[in-house]
Amino acid sequence: MAIITFENLDAWRESMKLVKDVYALTKKFPTEERFGLTSQVQRAVVSIPSNIAEGHGRYSKAEFANFVSIAHGSLNEVRTQIRIAQMLEYITESEANDIISKCITIGKILGGLMKSLKP
């Protein structure tokens, strides 16, 4: 039987892909946004797999569920910040929609993970 680690979770794997995609996209942001929107969206996207990993290492399902909830909140931050970047014309609508689509998929995966953690 395989040992279950956070790296085996679809939510963690897909959110790690999102991290890579968001970092690639933020390279297009203006340099004056380096300490503003760029930093903010990067921190939010990194928070998603980080909270999944941290929650997985906790001692109870309730604690894990709390961290999954935090990850979901960070996912919504990313969606908002990507729309802001689109509104400011740092990225195209197509680029924004691609990230938003991935966020929606991850949100569904996180929802399923939350359901599995309920007593």
N, CA and C of each residue as an Amber inpcrd file, in Angstrom:
protein
   357
   0.8440000  -1.1890000   0.0000000   0.0000000   0.0000000   0.0000000
   0.8890000   1.2520000   0.0000000   0.5730000   2.1890000  -0.8610000
   1.3640000   3.4140000  -0.9660000   1.0820000   4.3270000   0.2210000
   2.1110000   5.0010000   0.6670000   1.9520000   5.9770000   1.7310000
   1.3740000   7.2460000   1.1210000   0.3230000   7.7610000   1.7570000
  -0.3290000   8.9760000   1.2590000   0.4110000  10.1910000   1.8120000
   0.9130000  11.0090000   0.9190000   1.5480000  12.2630000   1.3010000
   0.8120000  13.3940000   0.6070000   1.0910000  14.5940000   1.0250000
   0.4180000  15.7270000   0.3770000   0.7650000  15.8020000  -1.0990000
   1.9460000  15.2950000  -1.4780000   2.3250000  15.3130000  -2.8960000
   1.4340000  14.4220000  -3.7520000   0.7180000  13.4930000  -3.1260000
  -0.1950000  12.6070000  -3.8530000  -1.5660000  13.2380000  -4.0850000
  -1.8320000  14.3400000  -3.4410000  -3.1490000  14.9660000  -3.5460000
  -3.2760000  15.7610000  -4.8480000  -4.3720000  15.5300000  -5.5610000
  -4.6180000  16.2760000  -6.8070000  -4.6410000  17.7750000  -6.5560000
  -5.2140000  18.1790000  -5.4390000  -5.2970000  19.6150000  -5.1260000
  -3.9070000  20.2230000  -5.0330000  -2.9860000  19.5180000  -4.3980000
  -1.6080000  20.0210000  -4.2560000  -0.9090000  20.0490000  -5.6170000
  -1.0290000  18.9470000  -6.3730000  -0.3440000  18.8690000  -7.6760000
  -0.8460000  19.9370000  -8.6440000  -2.1550000  20.1040000  -8.7160000
  -2.7150000  21.1010000  -9.6380000  -2.3860000  22.5230000  -9.1940000
  -2.3650000  22.7520000  -7.8930000  -2.0290000  24.1040000  -7.4300000
  -0.5480000  24.4050000  -7.6420000   0.2990000  23.3950000  -7.6270000
   1.7180000  23.6070000  -7.9520000   1.8710000  24.0100000  -9.4190000
   1.0770000  23.4100000 -10.2930000   1.0940000  23.8130000 -11.7060000
   0.6290000  25.2660000 -11.8530000  -0.3720000  25.6290000 -11.0560000
  -0.8720000  26.9960000 -11.0930000   0.2100000  27.9810000 -10.6570000
   0.9870000  27.6080000  -9.6530000   2.0950000  28.4630000  -9.2110000
   3.0130000  28.7570000 -10.3950000   3.3900000  27.7240000 -11.1120000
   4.2920000  27.8880000 -12.2540000   3.6690000  28.8010000 -13.3140000
   2.4000000  28.5870000 -13.6010000   1.7090000  29.3910000 -14.6210000
   1.6080000  30.8610000 -14.2110000   1.2760000  31.1030000 -12.9470000
   1.1350000  32.4830000 -12.4750000   2.4910000  33.1840000 -12.4700000
   3.5310000  32.4980000 -12.0340000   4.8600000  33.1150000 -12.0510000
   5.2780000  33.4620000 -13.4780000   4.9920000  32.5810000 -14.4280000
   5.3240000  32.8660000 -15.8290000   4.5380000  34.0830000 -16.3250000
   3.2790000  34.1630000 -15.9490000   2.4430000  35.2750000 -16.3940000
   2.8660000  36.5990000 -15.7720000   3.2540000  36.5790000 -14.5060000
   3.6140000  37.8330000 -13.8320000   4.9320000  38.4150000 -14.3450000
   5.6880000  37.6430000 -15.1030000   6.8900000  38.1970000 -15.7370000
   6.5270000  39.3020000 -16.7230000   5.2750000  39.2960000 -17.1830000
   4.8070000  40.3020000 -18.1300000   4.3790000  41.5970000 -17.4470000
   4.2000000  41.5650000 -16.1250000   3.7440000  42.7500000 -15.4050000
   4.8320000  43.8240000 -15.4600000   4.4480000  45.0810000 -15.3820000
   5.4390000  46.1630000 -15.3790000   6.3730000  46.0490000 -14.1650000
   7.6000000  46.4840000 -14.3320000   8.5720000  46.3890000 -13.2390000
   8.1400000  47.1970000 -12.0260000   7.3850000  48.2730000 -12.2270000
   6.9400000  49.0620000 -11.0740000   5.9230000  48.3060000 -10.2080000
   5.3990000  47.1980000 -10.7100000   4.4690000  46.3660000  -9.9350000
   5.1940000  45.2670000  -9.1390000   6.5120000  45.2330000  -9.2260000
   7.2850000  44.1780000  -8.5690000   6.9350000  44.0430000  -7.0840000
   6.7530000  45.1600000  -6.3840000   6.4350000  45.1260000  -4.9580000
   4.9430000  45.3260000  -4.6970000   4.1670000  45.3850000  -5.7550000
   2.7250000  45.5670000  -5.6270000   1.9940000  44.3100000  -6.0520000
   1.2840000  44.4150000  -7.1730000   0.4340000  43.3250000  -7.6370000
   1.2280000  42.0520000  -7.9220000   2.4000000  42.1740000  -8.4960000
   3.2160000  40.9880000  -8.7930000   3.4860000  40.1950000  -7.5230000
   3.9790000  40.8770000  -6.5140000   4.2900000  40.2250000  -5.2360000
   3.0300000  39.6480000  -4.5940000   1.9560000  40.3920000  -4.6480000
   0.7240000  39.9610000  -3.9980000   0.1550000  38.6940000  -4.6280000
   0.0800000  38.6540000  -5.9510000  -0.4750000  37.4720000  -6.6130000
   0.4620000  36.2740000  -6.4550000   1.7610000  36.4990000  -6.4650000
   2.7000000  35.3980000  -6.2690000   2.5800000  34.8130000  -4.8610000
   2.4550000  35.6770000  -3.8630000   2.2930000  35.1800000  -2.4860000
   0.9850000  34.4140000  -2.3350000  -0.0770000  34.9100000  -2.9480000
  -1.3760000  34.2350000  -2.8530000  -1.3410000  32.8600000  -3.5070000
  -0.7230000  32.7750000  -4.6830000  -0.7090000  31.4900000  -5.3860000
   0.1810000  30.4730000  -4.6680000   1.2770000  30.9260000  -4.0770000
   2.1560000  30.0260000  -3.3160000   1.4490000  29.5300000  -2.0590000
   0.5680000  30.3530000  -1.5280000  -0.1760000  29.9960000  -0.3180000
  -1.0850000  28.7880000  -0.5290000  -1.5410000  28.5610000  -1.7320000
  -2.4900000  27.4760000  -1.9910000  -1.8480000  26.1140000  -1.7120000
  -0.7980000  25.7020000  -2.4240000  -0.2140000  24.3940000  -2.1190000
   0.4550000  24.3580000  -0.7390000   0.9410000  25.5000000  -0.2810000
   1.5850000  25.5440000   1.0380000   0.5950000  25.2080000   2.1420000
  -0.6090000  25.7530000   2.0630000  -1.6240000  25.4620000   3.0790000
  -2.1310000  24.0320000   2.9840000  -2.2110000  23.4970000   1.7870000
  -2.5960000  22.0920000   1.6380000  -1.5450000  21.2090000   2.3140000
  -0.2880000  21.4980000   2.0670000   0.7980000  20.7100000   2.6650000
   0.7980000  20.8460000   4.1840000   0.6700000  22.0690000   4.6660000
   0.6910000  22.2780000   6.1180000  -0.4930000  21.5850000   6.7850000
  -1.6660000  21.7290000   6.1910000  -2.8530000  21.0860000   6.7590000
  -2.7370000  19.5800000   6.7870000  -2.1320000  19.0200000   5.7450000
  -1.9580000  17.5650000   5.6810000  -1.0870000  17.0680000   6.8250000
  -0.1970000  17.9150000   7.2900000   0.6980000  17.5280000   8.3740000
   0.1190000  17.7370000   9.7630000  -1.0830000  18.2120000   9.8510000
  -1.7190000  18.4330000  11.1540000  -2.2870000  17.1310000  11.7060000
  -2.7200000  17.2010000  12.9510000  -3.1010000  15.9920000  13.6610000
  -4.5600000  15.5910000  13.5370000  -5.3730000  16.4250000  12.9270000
  -6.7840000  16.0620000  12.8210000  -7.3510000  16.4790000  11.4680000
  -8.4360000  15.8240000  11.1070000  -9.1350000  16.1940000   9.8770000
  -9.6860000  17.6170000   9.9660000 -10.1230000  18.0000000  11.1620000
 -10.6690000  19.3490000  11.3380000  -9.5990000  20.4070000  11.0680000
  -8.3860000  20.1680000  11.5600000  -7.2940000  21.1170000  11.2950000
  -6.9600000  21.1390000   9.8080000  -6.9120000  19.9630000   9.1940000
  -6.6330000  19.8840000   7.7660000  -7.6960000  20.6530000   6.9940000
  -8.9630000  20.4630000   7.3580000 -10.0560000  21.1620000   6.6770000
  -9.8950000  22.6780000   6.7930000  -9.4510000  23.1460000   7.9410000
  -9.2350000  24.5810000   8.1210000  -8.1830000  25.1000000   7.1400000
  -7.1010000  24.3640000   6.9740000  -6.0530000  24.7870000   6.0440000
  -6.5150000  24.6940000   4.5920000  -7.3500000  23.7240000   4.2740000
  -7.9100000  23.6320000   2.9210000  -8.8120000  24.8460000   2.6720000
  -9.5370000  25.2590000   3.6890000 -10.3740000  26.4500000   3.5770000
  -9.5220000  27.7000000   3.3250000  -8.4070000  27.7990000   4.0070000
  -7.4850000  28.9220000   3.7920000  -6.9360000  28.8850000   2.3660000
  -6.5890000  27.6890000   1.8890000  -6.1020000  27.5390000   0.5140000
  -7.1640000  28.0120000  -0.4760000  -8.4200000  27.6830000  -0.2010000
  -9.5120000  28.1100000  -1.0880000  -9.6470000  29.6330000  -1.0830000
  -9.4620000  30.2370000   0.0730000  -9.4910000  31.7020000   0.1430000
  -8.3740000  32.3170000  -0.6810000  -7.1810000  31.7310000  -0.6080000
  -6.0480000  32.2150000  -1.4040000  -6.3220000  32.0480000  -2.8960000
  -6.9940000  30.9760000  -3.2530000  -7.3640000  30.7460000  -4.6490000
  -8.2630000  31.8700000  -5.1480000  -9.2030000  32.2980000  -4.3180000
 -10.0800000  33.4130000  -4.7020000  -9.3160000  34.7250000  -4.7920000
  -8.3020000  34.8880000  -3.9450000  -7.4390000  36.0700000  -4.0630000
  -6.7580000  36.0870000  -5.4290000  -6.2280000  34.9440000  -5.8420000
  -5.5490000  34.8550000  -7.1390000  -6.5140000  35.2220000  -8.2560000
  -7.7140000  34.6930000  -8.2080000  -8.7030000  35.0120000  -9.2490000
  -8.9370000  36.5170000  -9.3280000  -9.0960000  37.1530000  -8.1780000
  -9.3390000  38.5930000  -8.1360000  -8.1360000  39.3590000  -8.6700000
  -6.9520000  38.9820000  -8.2580000  -5.7430000  39.6880000  -8.6750000
  -5.4710000  39.5080000 -10.1700000  -5.8100000  38.3590000 -10.6920000
  -5.6620000  38.1370000 -12.1410000  -6.6410000  39.0360000 -12.8990000
  -7.8570000  39.1720000 -12.3970000  -8.8170000  40.0700000 -13.0470000
  -8.3540000  41.5280000 -12.9530000  -7.7260000  41.8850000 -11.8480000
  -7.1610000  43.2390000 -11.7210000  -6.0670000  43.4430000 -12.7640000
  -5.2000000  42.4500000 -12.9150000  -4.1290000  42.5430000 -13.9130000
  -4.7110000  42.6850000 -15.3160000  -5.7930000  41.9850000 -15.5850000
  -6.4630000  42.1170000 -16.8850000  -7.0480000  43.5150000 -17.0420000
  -7.7140000  43.9920000 -15.9930000  -8.3350000  45.3180000 -16.0300000
  -7.2880000  46.4040000 -16.2830000  -6.0970000  46.2320000 -15.7100000
  -5.0140000  47.1990000 -15.8820000  -4.2330000  46.9710000 -17.1850000
  -4.6760000  45.9760000 -17.9550000  -4.0940000  45.6270000 -19.2510000
  -2.6480000  45.1490000 -19.1510000  -2.3280000  44.4760000 -18.0400000
  -1.0150000  43.8360000 -17.9080000  -1.0160000  42.4900000 -18.6120000
  -2.2070000  41.8820000 -18.7050000  -2.3730000  40.6010000 -19.3880000
  -3.6330000  40.6770000 -20.2420000  -3.7380000  39.7540000 -21.1870000
  -4.9000000  39.7320000 -22.0720000  -6.0700000  39.0110000 -21.4000000
  -7.2360000  39.1960000 -21.9620000  -8.4210000  38.4870000 -21.4740000
  -8.2260000  36.9790000 -21.5890000  -7.6320000  36.5500000 -22.6760000
  -7.3800000  35.1220000 -22.8820000  -6.4460000  34.5590000 -21.8090000
  -5.3930000  35.2960000 -21.5020000  -4.4570000  34.8530000 -20.4560000
  -5.1500000  34.7920000 -19.0970000  -5.9570000  35.7960000 -18.8190000
  -6.7010000  35.8150000 -17.5550000  -7.6740000  34.6450000 -17.4920000
  -8.4080000  34.4270000 -18.5720000  -9.3850000  33.3390000 -18.5920000
  -8.7340000  31.9800000 -18.4180000  -7.5440000  31.8030000 -18.9550000
  -6.8260000  30.5430000 -18.8000000  -6.5200000  30.2730000 -17.3210000
  -6.0240000  31.2850000 -16.6290000  -5.7140000  31.1370000 -15.2000000
  -7.0010000  30.9460000 -14.3980000  -8.0220000  31.7120000 -14.7050000
  -9.2980000  31.6080000 -13.9870000  -9.8870000  30.2150000 -14.1660000
  -9.8090000  29.6690000 -15.3590000 -10.3040000  28.3140000 -15.6180000
  -9.5760000  27.2920000 -14.7470000  -8.2700000  27.4370000 -14.6330000
  -7.4910000  26.5410000 -13.7820000  -7.8720000  26.7250000 -12.3100000
  -8.1330000  27.9560000 -11.9190000  -8.5680000  28.2280000 -10.5480000
  -9.9100000  27.5570000 -10.2590000 -10.8270000  27.6270000 -11.1980000
 -12.1430000  27.0040000 -11.0120000 -11.9860000  25.4950000 -10.8340000
 -11.1420000  24.8860000 -11.6490000 -10.8990000  23.4460000 -11.5320000
 -10.3100000  23.1070000 -10.1690000  -9.3330000  23.8720000  -9.7410000
  -8.7130000  23.6300000  -8.4330000  -9.7370000  23.8480000  -7.3200000
 -10.5820000  24.8360000  -7.4730000 -11.6390000  25.0720000  -6.4840000
 -12.5500000  23.8680000  -6.3260000 -12.8880000  23.2410000  -7.4330000
 -13.7240000  22.0280000  -7.3800000 -12.9860000  20.8930000  -6.6810000
 -11.7030000  20.7630000  -6.9590000 -10.9030000  19.7210000  -6.3070000
 -10.8230000  19.9870000  -4.8030000 -10.6100000  21.2450000  -4.4360000
 -10.5600000  21.5990000  -3.0150000 -11.9130000  21.3280000  -2.3480000
 -12.9920000  21.6000000  -3.0440000 -14.3290000  21.3060000  -2.5050000
 -14.5070000  19.8270000  -2.2280000 -14.0460000  18.9930000  -3.1470000
 -14.1180000  17.5420000  -2.9410000 -13.2530000  17.1020000  -1.7650000
 -12.0730000  17.7110000  -1.6420000 -11.2010000  17.3910000  -0.5170000
 -11.8720000  17.7830000   0.7940000 -12.5100000  18.9550000   0.8270000
 -13.2290000  19.3880000   2.0380000 -14.3210000  18.3910000   2.4120000
 -15.0730000  17.9470000   1.4270000 -16.1480000  16.9760000   1.6970000
 -15.5860000  15.6910000   2.2810000 -14.4260000  15.2740000   1.7980000
 -13.8290000  14.0320000   2.2980000 -13.3170000  14.1770000   3.7350000
 -13.1200000  15.4090000   4.1770000 -12.6110000  15.6490000   5.5360000
 -13.7300000  15.8490000   6.5570000 -14.9690000  15.9720000   6.0830000
 -16.1030000  16.1550000   6.9950000 -16.4090000  14.8240000   7.6870000
 -16.7840000  14.8960000   8.9760000 -17.1070000  13.6540000   9.7010000
 -18.4020000  13.0190000   9.2150000
